[in-house]
Amino acid sequence: MSAPKILLVEDEKALAKIIRYNLEKGGYSVLVAGDGQTGLELFRKEGPDLAIVDVMLPKMDGFDFCRAARKDSRVPILFLTARKEEVDRIIGLELGGDAYVTKPFSMKELLARVRALLRRTRPAKSAPRRAGGLELDAGAHELRLQGKPVALSPKDFALLSCLWEADGKALTREHLLEKIWGPDRSMEIDLATIDQYVARLRGKLGPEAGRLITVKNVGYRLKLD
């Protein structure tokens, strides 16, 4: 598995340099942005495994960054802040942030938080799962059909993975929306969106499309036997 990719959004150049050095020393690949807007562009373009974001940033603060990022991603966000007020922490977490580190902090503390968040969200290396001509490799984030890679969007892959993990059980559209888009974002999305994604996914599964079964008045299940 490749090294986890971390996006650091910090406008204090000296601090950013120290954090980057320690992260790279810890085996991580690091991208750095000096303002919120540039950070958001990198976040959407590069798809990091985790974002470390200062709350007080030029052009776009950390809370606005988080609000925008959460529209289409559940990548963990770790806030760096000099603010100690509880209300700020609550606001950040309600917007979709995953953890806080308050300045000044030790690099050991920061690295421990990073490791903990990645353990929760990054799939462990495991053997690919198979069903007929399909092979789902969570570690490589890849689906193969008859041994050949199938091009899937992150949402397509998340949908297929969710159904696969259900081990043949039917899942409701509501459940799938919440699992893929998150509990907050899912409330804003029409249930028919799942039908559209399923239809698109079937089109990519070729002769294995019949494994994606519609369960009337419930949702969908994936036939694994």
MILUMZA-994655 format. One record per residue: x negated, y negated, z negated of N, C-alpha, C in turn; residue number from 0. Coordinates in nm, 2 decimals, always signed. Each point is the difference from the previous one (the first is absolute). Example, Ala and Ser with C-alpha at 12.3 -4.5 7.8 and 13.67 -1.06 7.14 Angstrom:
// residues 2
  n_east  n_north    n_up  ca_east  ca_north   ca_up  c_east  c_north    c_up    k
   -1.32    +0.57   -0.78    +0.09     -0.12   +0.00   -0.09    -0.12   +0.00    0
   +0.04    -0.11   +0.07    -0.09     -0.11   +0.00   +0.08    -0.11   -0.08    1
This chain:
// residues 225
  n_east  n_north    n_up  ca_east  ca_north   ca_up  c_east  c_north    c_up    k
   -0.08    +0.12   +0.00    +0.08     -0.12   +0.00   -0.09    -0.12   +0.00    0
   +0.04    -0.10   +0.08    -0.08     -0.13   +0.01   +0.01    -0.07   -0.13    1
   -0.10    -0.09   -0.02    +0.00     -0.09   -0.12   +0.12    -0.08   -0.01    2
   +0.06    -0.02   -0.12    +0.12     -0.08   -0.01   -0.03    -0.15   +0.04    3
   +0.09    -0.06   +0.07    -0.02     -0.14   +0.05   +0.07    -0.09   -0.09    4
   -0.08    -0.10   -0.05    +0.06     -0.10   -0.10   -0.01    -0.14   +0.06    5
   +0.11    -0.07   +0.00    +0.00     -0.14   +0.04   -0.01    -0.09   -0.13    6
   -0.10    -0.08   +0.00    -0.02     -0.10   -0.11   +0.03    -0.14   +0.05    7
   +0.10    -0.06   -0.07    +0.04     -0.14   +0.04   -0.03    -0.09   -0.12    8
   -0.12    -0.07   +0.01    -0.05     -0.08   -0.11   -0.07    -0.12   +0.06    9
   +0.04    -0.12   -0.04    -0.06     -0.12   +0.05   -0.13    -0.05   -0.07   10
   -0.03    +0.06   -0.12    -0.13     -0.03   -0.07   -0.11    +0.08   +0.06   11
   -0.08    -0.06   +0.09    -0.10     +0.08   +0.07   -0.09    +0.08   -0.08   12
   -0.05    -0.06   -0.11    -0.10     +0.07   -0.09   +0.07    +0.13   -0.06   13
   +0.12    -0.02   -0.04    +0.08     +0.11   -0.06   +0.03    +0.11   +0.10   14
   +0.04    -0.04   +0.12    +0.03     +0.09   +0.11   -0.13    +0.08   +0.03   15
   -0.11    -0.06   +0.00    -0.13     +0.07   +0.04   -0.03    +0.11   -0.11   16
   +0.02    -0.04   -0.12    -0.03     +0.10   -0.11   +0.10    +0.12   +0.00   17
   +0.13    -0.03   +0.02    +0.10     +0.10   +0.01   -0.03    +0.09   +0.12   18
   -0.03    -0.06   +0.11    -0.03     +0.08   +0.12   -0.11    +0.10   -0.02   19
   -0.11    -0.06   -0.06    -0.12     +0.08   -0.02   +0.03    +0.12   -0.09   20
   +0.08    -0.02   -0.11    +0.03     +0.11   -0.09   +0.10    +0.10   +0.07   21
   +0.09    -0.04   +0.08    +0.09     +0.09   +0.06   -0.07    +0.08   +0.11   22
   -0.09    -0.06   +0.07    -0.08     +0.08   +0.10   -0.09    +0.09   -0.07   23
   -0.06    -0.04   -0.11    -0.09     +0.09   -0.08   +0.08    +0.12   -0.05   24
   +0.13    -0.02   -0.02    +0.09     +0.11   -0.05   +0.05    +0.09   +0.11   25
   -0.04    -0.03   +0.13    +0.04     +0.08   +0.11   +0.12    -0.04   +0.08   26
   +0.04    -0.13   -0.02    +0.11     -0.05   +0.07   -0.04    -0.08   +0.12   27
   +0.09    +0.00   +0.11    -0.02     -0.09   +0.11   +0.08    -0.13   -0.03   28
   -0.06    -0.12   +0.01    +0.06     -0.12   -0.04   +0.01    -0.10   +0.11   29
   +0.12    -0.06   +0.00    +0.03     -0.12   +0.09   +0.02    -0.12   -0.09   30
   -0.05    -0.12   +0.04    +0.02     -0.11   -0.09   +0.06    -0.12   +0.08   31
   +0.10    -0.07   -0.07    +0.06     -0.12   +0.05   -0.01    -0.10   -0.10   32
   -0.01    -0.13   +0.04    -0.02     -0.11   -0.10   +0.13    -0.08   -0.02   33
   +0.11    +0.04   +0.07    +0.13     -0.07   -0.03   +0.11    +0.10   +0.03   34
   +0.12    -0.04   -0.05    +0.11     +0.10   +0.01   +0.05    +0.03   +0.14   35
   +0.00    -0.10   +0.08    +0.05     +0.02   +0.14   -0.09    +0.09   +0.08   36
   -0.13    -0.02   -0.01    -0.10     +0.08   +0.07   +0.01    +0.15   -0.06   37
   +0.02    +0.00   -0.14    +0.01     +0.13   -0.06   +0.12    +0.08   +0.05   38
   +0.11    -0.07   +0.02    +0.12     +0.07   +0.04   -0.01    +0.05   +0.15   39
   -0.07    -0.08   +0.08    -0.03     +0.04   +0.14   -0.09    +0.13   +0.00   40
   -0.10    +0.00   -0.09    -0.08     +0.12   -0.01   +0.07    +0.12   -0.05   41
   +0.09    -0.03   -0.10    +0.08     +0.11   -0.06   +0.08    +0.07   +0.10   42
   +0.07    -0.08   +0.09    +0.09     +0.06   +0.10   -0.08    +0.06   +0.11   43
   -0.12    -0.05   +0.04    -0.08     +0.05   +0.11   -0.08    +0.13   -0.04   44
   -0.06    +0.00   -0.12    -0.09     +0.10   -0.04   +0.06    +0.12   -0.08   45
   +0.12    -0.03   -0.06    +0.06     +0.11   -0.08   -0.08    +0.06   -0.11   46
   -0.04    -0.09   -0.10    -0.09     +0.05   -0.11   +0.07    +0.10   -0.09   47
   -0.07    +0.07   -0.08    +0.06     +0.10   -0.09   +0.04    -0.08   -0.13   48
   -0.06    -0.11   -0.02    +0.03     -0.08   -0.12   -0.04    -0.15   +0.02   49
   +0.07    -0.09   -0.05    -0.04     -0.14   +0.01   -0.02    -0.06   -0.14   50
   -0.11    -0.07   -0.02    -0.03     -0.08   -0.12   +0.01    -0.14   +0.03   51
   +0.10    -0.07   -0.06    +0.04     -0.13   +0.04   +0.00    -0.10   -0.12   52
   -0.07    -0.11   +0.02    +0.00     -0.10   -0.11   +0.14    -0.07   +0.01   53
   +0.05    -0.04   -0.11    +0.13     -0.07   -0.01   -0.01    -0.14   +0.06   54
   -0.10    -0.07   -0.04    -0.02     -0.14   +0.05   -0.09    -0.01   +0.12   55
   +0.06    -0.01   +0.12    -0.07     +0.00   +0.12   +0.04    -0.12   +0.09   56
   -0.09    -0.05   +0.09    +0.04     -0.10   +0.09   +0.09    +0.05   +0.11   57
   +0.08    -0.08   +0.06    +0.09     +0.03   +0.12   +0.12    +0.09   -0.04   58
   -0.02    +0.10   -0.08    +0.11     +0.09   -0.04   -0.05    +0.06   -0.14   59
   +0.08    -0.02   -0.10    -0.04     +0.06   -0.13   +0.02    +0.15   -0.01   60
   -0.05    +0.06   -0.10    +0.01     +0.15   -0.01   +0.14    +0.05   -0.01   61
   +0.09    -0.07   -0.06    +0.14     +0.04   -0.01   +0.07    +0.00   +0.13   62
   -0.03    -0.11   +0.08    +0.06     +0.00   +0.14   -0.06    +0.10   +0.09   63
   -0.13    +0.03   -0.02    -0.07     +0.11   +0.07   +0.08    +0.13   -0.03   64
   +0.02    +0.03   -0.12    +0.07     +0.12   -0.04   +0.14    +0.01   +0.05   65
   +0.07    -0.11   +0.00    +0.14     +0.00   +0.05   +0.00    +0.03   +0.15   66
   -0.09    -0.06   +0.07    -0.01     +0.03   +0.15   -0.05    +0.14   +0.03   67
   -0.10    +0.05   -0.08    -0.05     +0.13   +0.02   +0.10    +0.11   -0.02   68
   +0.09    -0.02   -0.10    +0.10     +0.10   -0.04   +0.11    +0.01   +0.09   69
   +0.01    -0.08   +0.10    +0.11     +0.01   +0.10   -0.02    +0.13   +0.09   70
   -0.12    +0.04   +0.01    -0.02     +0.12   +0.08   -0.11    +0.10   -0.05   71
   -0.04    -0.02   -0.12    -0.11     +0.09   -0.05   +0.01    +0.02   -0.15   72
   -0.04    +0.12   -0.04    +0.00     +0.04   -0.14   -0.14    +0.02   -0.05   73
   -0.10    -0.05   +0.07    -0.14     +0.01   -0.04   -0.02    -0.07   -0.13   74
   -0.06    +0.06   -0.10    -0.02     -0.06   -0.13   -0.07    -0.14   +0.00   75
   +0.05    -0.09   -0.08    -0.06     -0.13   -0.01   -0.04    -0.03   -0.15   76
   -0.13    -0.03   -0.02    -0.05     -0.03   -0.13   -0.03    -0.15   +0.00   77
   +0.07    -0.07   -0.10    -0.02     -0.14   -0.01   -0.12    -0.04   -0.09   78
   -0.08    -0.10   +0.04    -0.10     -0.06   -0.08   +0.06    -0.13   -0.04   79
   -0.01    -0.04   -0.13    +0.06     -0.12   -0.04   -0.07    -0.06   -0.13   80
   +0.00    -0.13   +0.00    -0.05     -0.07   -0.12   +0.11    -0.03   -0.10   81
   +0.12    +0.02   +0.05    +0.12     -0.03   -0.08   +0.03    +0.11   -0.10   82
   +0.03    -0.03   -0.12    +0.02     +0.10   -0.10   +0.15    +0.00   -0.04   83
   +0.08    -0.09   +0.05    +0.14     +0.00   -0.04   +0.08    +0.13   +0.05   84
   +0.08    +0.05   -0.09    +0.07     +0.13   +0.03   +0.09    -0.02   +0.12   85
   +0.06    -0.12   +0.01    +0.10     -0.03   +0.11   -0.06    +0.02   +0.14   86
   -0.13    -0.04   +0.01    -0.07     +0.01   +0.13   -0.02    +0.15   +0.03   87
   -0.03    +0.08   -0.10    -0.02     +0.14   +0.02   +0.13    +0.07   +0.05   88
   +0.11    -0.04   -0.07    +0.13     +0.05   +0.03   +0.04    -0.04   +0.15   89
   -0.02    -0.12   +0.04    +0.03     -0.04   +0.13   -0.08    +0.08   +0.10   90
   -0.13    +0.02   -0.02    -0.08     +0.07   +0.09   +0.05    +0.14   +0.02   91
   +0.03    +0.07   -0.11    +0.04     +0.14   +0.00   +0.14    +0.01   +0.07   92
   +0.09    -0.10   -0.03    +0.13     +0.01   +0.07   -0.01    -0.02   +0.15   93
   -0.10    -0.07   +0.04    -0.02     -0.02   +0.15   -0.06    +0.12   +0.06   94
   -0.04    +0.09   -0.07    -0.06     +0.13   +0.05   -0.14    +0.02   -0.03   95
   -0.07    -0.08   -0.08    -0.13     +0.02   -0.04   -0.01    +0.12   -0.09   96
   -0.12    +0.07   +0.00    -0.01     +0.13   -0.07   -0.08    -0.02   -0.13   97
   -0.09    -0.10   -0.01    -0.08     -0.01   -0.12   -0.06    -0.14   -0.01   98
   -0.05    -0.03   -0.12    -0.06     -0.13   -0.02   -0.14    +0.02   -0.06   99
   -0.09    -0.08   +0.03    -0.13     -0.02   -0.07   -0.02    -0.15   -0.03  100
   -0.01    -0.03   -0.13    -0.01     -0.14   -0.03   -0.15    -0.05   -0.01  101
   -0.03    -0.11   +0.06    -0.13     -0.06   +0.00   -0.03    -0.06   -0.14  102
   -0.12    +0.01   -0.05    -0.11     +0.08   +0.05   +0.02    +0.15   -0.03  103
   -0.06    +0.08   +0.09    +0.02     +0.15   -0.01   -0.14    +0.06   +0.02  104
   -0.01    +0.13   -0.04    -0.13     +0.07   +0.02   +0.02    +0.08   +0.13  105
   -0.11    +0.03   +0.07    +0.01     +0.07   +0.13   +0.05    +0.15   -0.03  106
   -0.04    +0.05   -0.12    +0.04     +0.13   -0.04   +0.16    +0.01   -0.01  107
   +0.06    -0.11   -0.06    +0.14     +0.00   -0.01   +0.07    -0.01   +0.14  108
   -0.06    -0.08   +0.09    +0.06     -0.01   +0.13   -0.01    +0.13   +0.08  109
   -0.12    +0.06   -0.01    -0.01     +0.13   +0.07   +0.09    +0.11   -0.05  110
   +0.02    +0.00   -0.13    +0.09     +0.09   -0.06   +0.14    -0.01   +0.05  111
   +0.04    -0.13   +0.01    +0.14     -0.03   +0.05   +0.01    +0.05   +0.14  112
   -0.10    -0.03   +0.08    +0.00     +0.04   +0.14   +0.01    +0.15   +0.02  113
   -0.08    +0.07   -0.08    +0.00     +0.15   +0.01   +0.14    +0.05   -0.04  114
   +0.06    -0.06   -0.10    +0.13     +0.05   -0.05   +0.11    -0.02   +0.10  115
   +0.00    -0.12   +0.07    +0.10     -0.03   +0.10   -0.02    +0.09   +0.12  116
   -0.12    +0.02   +0.04    -0.03     +0.09   +0.12   +0.04    +0.14   -0.03  117
   -0.02    +0.05   -0.12    +0.04     +0.14   -0.04   +0.15    +0.02   +0.02  118
   +0.07    -0.11   -0.04    +0.15     +0.01   +0.01   +0.05    -0.01   +0.14  119
   -0.06    -0.06   +0.09    +0.05     -0.03   +0.13   -0.06    +0.06   +0.12  120
   -0.13    +0.04   -0.02    -0.07     +0.05   +0.12   +0.01    +0.15   +0.00  121
   +0.04    +0.07   +0.11    +0.02     +0.14   -0.01   -0.13    +0.08   -0.02  122
   +0.01    +0.10   -0.08    -0.12     +0.08   -0.03   -0.03    +0.08   +0.12  123
   -0.13    +0.04   +0.02    -0.03     +0.09   +0.11   +0.06    +0.14   -0.02  124
   +0.07    +0.04   +0.09    +0.07     +0.13   -0.01   +0.01    +0.07   +0.13  125
   +0.03    +0.13   +0.00    +0.01     +0.07   +0.13   +0.13    -0.05   +0.07  126
   -0.01    -0.01   +0.14    +0.11     -0.04   +0.08   +0.12    +0.10   -0.03  127
   +0.12    -0.05   +0.01    +0.12     +0.08   -0.01   +0.06    +0.03   +0.14  128
   +0.05    +0.12   +0.02    +0.04     +0.04   +0.13   +0.15    +0.05   +0.00  129
   +0.06    -0.02   +0.11    +0.14     +0.05   +0.03   +0.01    +0.02   +0.15  130
   +0.00    +0.12   +0.04    +0.00     +0.03   +0.14   -0.12    -0.06   +0.07  131
   +0.03    -0.08   +0.10    -0.11     -0.07   +0.07   -0.05    -0.13   -0.05  132
   +0.06    -0.04   -0.12    -0.03     -0.12   -0.07   -0.11    +0.02   -0.11  133
   -0.09    -0.10   -0.01    -0.10     +0.00   -0.10   -0.01    -0.14   -0.06  134
   +0.03    -0.01   -0.13    +0.00     -0.13   -0.06   -0.13    -0.01   -0.09  135
   -0.08    -0.09   +0.03    -0.13     -0.02   -0.08   +0.01    -0.13   -0.07  136
   +0.04    +0.01   -0.13    +0.01     -0.12   -0.08   -0.13    -0.08   -0.02  137
   -0.11    +0.08   -0.02    -0.13     -0.06   -0.02   -0.04    -0.09   +0.11  138
   +0.02    +0.06   +0.13    -0.04     -0.07   +0.12   +0.11    -0.10   +0.05  139
   +0.12    +0.01   -0.07    +0.11     -0.08   +0.04   +0.03    +0.02   +0.15  140
   +0.02    +0.13   +0.03    +0.02     +0.04   +0.14   +0.09    +0.12   +0.01  141
   +0.08    -0.01   +0.11    +0.09     +0.11   +0.03   -0.05    +0.06   +0.13  142
   +0.00    +0.13   +0.01    -0.05     +0.07   +0.12   +0.11    +0.09   +0.05  143
   +0.02    +0.00   +0.13    +0.10     +0.09   +0.07   -0.07    +0.09   +0.09  144
   +0.01    +0.13   -0.03    -0.08     +0.10   +0.08   -0.15    -0.04   +0.00  145
   -0.05    -0.05   -0.11    -0.14     -0.03   -0.01   -0.04    -0.14   +0.05  146
   +0.09    -0.07   +0.06    -0.03     -0.14   +0.06   +0.06    -0.11   -0.09  147
   -0.07    -0.10   -0.03    +0.05     -0.11   -0.08   +0.12    -0.07   +0.06  148
   +0.10    -0.03   -0.08    +0.12     -0.08   +0.04   -0.01    -0.14   -0.05  149
   +0.02    -0.10   +0.08    -0.01     -0.14   -0.04   +0.12    -0.03   -0.08  150
   -0.02    -0.03   -0.13    +0.11     -0.04   -0.09   -0.03    -0.14   -0.06  151
   +0.10    -0.08   -0.02    -0.01     -0.12   -0.08   -0.01    +0.04   -0.14  152
   -0.05    -0.09   -0.09    +0.00     +0.03   -0.14   +0.14    +0.04   -0.06  153
   +0.10    -0.07   +0.05    +0.13     +0.03   -0.05   +0.05    +0.14   +0.05  154
   -0.03    +0.03   +0.13    +0.03     +0.13   +0.05   -0.06    +0.11   -0.09  155
   -0.13    -0.02   -0.03    -0.08     +0.10   -0.07   +0.06    +0.01   -0.14  156
   +0.04    -0.11   -0.06    +0.05     +0.00   -0.14   +0.14    +0.07   +0.00  157
   +0.08    -0.02   +0.10    +0.13     +0.07   +0.01   -0.02    +0.15   +0.01  158
   -0.09    +0.04   +0.09    -0.03     +0.15   +0.02   -0.05    +0.06   -0.13  159
   -0.10    -0.07   -0.06    -0.06     +0.05   -0.12   +0.10    +0.01   -0.12  160
   +0.09    -0.09   -0.01    +0.11     +0.00   -0.10   +0.09    +0.12   +0.02  161
   +0.04    +0.03   +0.12    +0.08     +0.11   +0.03   -0.07    +0.13   -0.02  162
   -0.13    +0.00   +0.04    -0.08     +0.13   -0.02   -0.01    +0.03   -0.15  163
   -0.03    -0.10   -0.08    -0.02     +0.02   -0.14   +0.13    +0.05   -0.07  164
   +0.11    -0.03   +0.06    +0.13     +0.05   -0.06   +0.02    +0.15   +0.02  165
   -0.09    +0.06   +0.07    +0.00     +0.15   +0.01   +0.13    +0.06   +0.05  166
   +0.05    -0.06   +0.11    +0.12     +0.05   +0.06   +0.13    -0.06   -0.06  167
   +0.00    -0.07   -0.11    +0.12     -0.06   -0.06   +0.04    -0.12   +0.08  168
   +0.13    -0.03   +0.00    +0.06     -0.11   +0.07   -0.02    -0.13   -0.08  169
   -0.04    -0.11   +0.06    -0.02     -0.13   -0.07   +0.09    -0.10   +0.06  170
   +0.06    -0.08   -0.08    +0.09     -0.10   +0.04   -0.07    -0.12   +0.07  171
   +0.07    -0.07   +0.08    -0.06     -0.12   +0.07   -0.05    -0.10   -0.11  172
   +0.08    -0.01   -0.10    -0.03     -0.10   -0.11   -0.14    +0.04   -0.06  173
   -0.01    +0.13   -0.03    -0.13     +0.05   -0.06   -0.12    -0.03   +0.09  174
   +0.02    +0.03   +0.13    -0.11     -0.02   +0.10   -0.03    -0.14   +0.01  175
   +0.10    -0.09   +0.00    -0.03     -0.15   +0.01   -0.09    -0.04   -0.12  176
   +0.04    +0.04   -0.12    -0.07     -0.04   -0.12   -0.14    +0.05   +0.00  177
   -0.02    +0.13   +0.04    -0.13     +0.06   -0.01   -0.09    -0.07   +0.10  178
   +0.05    -0.04   +0.12    -0.09     -0.05   +0.11   -0.02    -0.15   -0.01  179
   +0.11    -0.07   -0.04    -0.02     -0.15   +0.00   -0.01    -0.05   -0.15  180
   +0.03    +0.08   -0.10    -0.01     -0.05   -0.13   +0.14    -0.04   -0.05  181
   +0.02    +0.00   -0.13    +0.14     -0.02   -0.06   +0.05    -0.14   +0.03  182
   -0.09    -0.10   +0.00    +0.05     -0.14   +0.03   +0.03    -0.02   +0.14  183
   -0.10    +0.03   +0.09    +0.02     -0.02   +0.14   +0.11    +0.08   +0.06  184
   +0.03    +0.12   -0.05    +0.10     +0.09   +0.06   +0.14    -0.05   -0.01  185
   +0.02    -0.09   -0.10    +0.13     -0.06   -0.02   +0.04    -0.09   +0.12  186
   -0.10    -0.05   +0.07    +0.02     -0.10   +0.11   +0.02    +0.07   +0.13  187
   -0.02    +0.13   +0.01    -0.01     +0.07   +0.13   +0.12    +0.09   +0.02  188
   +0.06    -0.01   +0.12    +0.12     +0.08   +0.03   -0.04    +0.15   +0.00  189
   +0.10    +0.09   -0.04    -0.03     +0.14   -0.01   -0.02    +0.06   +0.14  190
   +0.06    -0.07   +0.10    -0.02     +0.05   +0.14   -0.14    +0.00   +0.05  191
   -0.09    -0.08   -0.08    -0.14     -0.01   +0.04   -0.06    +0.14   -0.01  192
   +0.04    +0.08   -0.10    -0.05     +0.14   -0.01   +0.04    +0.08   +0.12  193
   +0.12    -0.01   +0.04    +0.04     +0.07   +0.12   -0.08    -0.03   +0.12  194
   -0.04    -0.13   +0.02    -0.08     -0.04   +0.11   -0.14    +0.06   -0.01  195
   -0.06    +0.00   -0.12    -0.13     +0.06   -0.02   +0.00    +0.15   +0.02  196
   +0.11    +0.07   -0.04    +0.01     +0.14   +0.02   +0.01    +0.03   +0.15  197
   +0.08    -0.08   +0.07    +0.01     +0.02   +0.14   -0.13    -0.01   +0.07  198
   -0.08    -0.11   -0.04    -0.13     -0.02   +0.06   -0.10    +0.11   -0.03  199
   +0.01    +0.05   -0.12    -0.09     +0.11   -0.05   +0.03    +0.13   +0.08  200
   +0.13    +0.02   +0.02    +0.03     +0.12   +0.08   -0.05    +0.00   +0.14  201
   +0.00    -0.12   +0.05    -0.06     -0.02   +0.14   -0.15    +0.03   +0.01  202
   -0.06    -0.01   -0.12    -0.15     +0.03   +0.00   -0.04    +0.14   -0.04  203
   +0.10    +0.08   -0.04    -0.02     +0.13   -0.05   +0.01    +0.11   +0.11  204
   +0.05    -0.04   +0.12    +0.01     +0.09   +0.11   +0.08    +0.12   -0.03  205
   -0.06    +0.12   +0.02    +0.07     +0.13   -0.02   +0.04    +0.02   -0.15  206
   -0.07    -0.07   -0.09    +0.03     +0.02   -0.14   +0.10    -0.10   -0.06  207
   +0.07    -0.08   +0.09    +0.09     -0.11   -0.04   +0.12    +0.06   -0.08  208
   +0.04    +0.13   +0.03    +0.11     +0.06   -0.06   -0.02    +0.03   -0.15  209
   -0.13    -0.02   -0.05    -0.02     +0.01   -0.14   +0.05    -0.11   -0.08  210
   +0.03    -0.12   +0.06    +0.05     -0.11   -0.06   +0.16    +0.01   +0.00  211
   +0.06    +0.05   -0.10    +0.14     +0.03   +0.00   +0.08    -0.10   -0.07  212
   +0.11    -0.04   +0.07    +0.10     -0.09   -0.06   +0.09    +0.07   -0.09  213
   +0.02    -0.04   -0.13    +0.09     +0.06   -0.09   +0.12    -0.10   -0.02  214
   +0.11    +0.04   +0.06    +0.12     -0.08   +0.00   +0.04    -0.06   -0.13  215
   +0.03    -0.13   +0.00    +0.04     -0.07   -0.13   -0.11    +0.00   -0.10  216
   -0.12    +0.04   +0.03    -0.11     -0.01   -0.10   -0.12    -0.07   +0.06  217
   -0.07    +0.06   +0.09    -0.12     -0.07   +0.06   -0.07    +0.10   +0.09  218
   -0.13    +0.03   -0.04    -0.08     +0.08   +0.08   -0.08    +0.10   -0.08  219
   -0.04    +0.11   +0.07    -0.10     +0.09   -0.06   -0.09    +0.05   +0.10  220
   -0.12    +0.05   -0.04    -0.09     +0.06   +0.09   -0.01    +0.15   -0.01  221
   +0.02    +0.07   +0.10    +0.00     +0.15   +0.00   -0.15    +0.04   +0.00  222
   -0.05    +0.07   -0.10    -0.14     +0.04   -0.01   -0.02    +0.14   +0.03  223
   +0.10    +0.09   +0.00    -0.02     +0.14   +0.02   +0.02    +0.04   +0.15  224
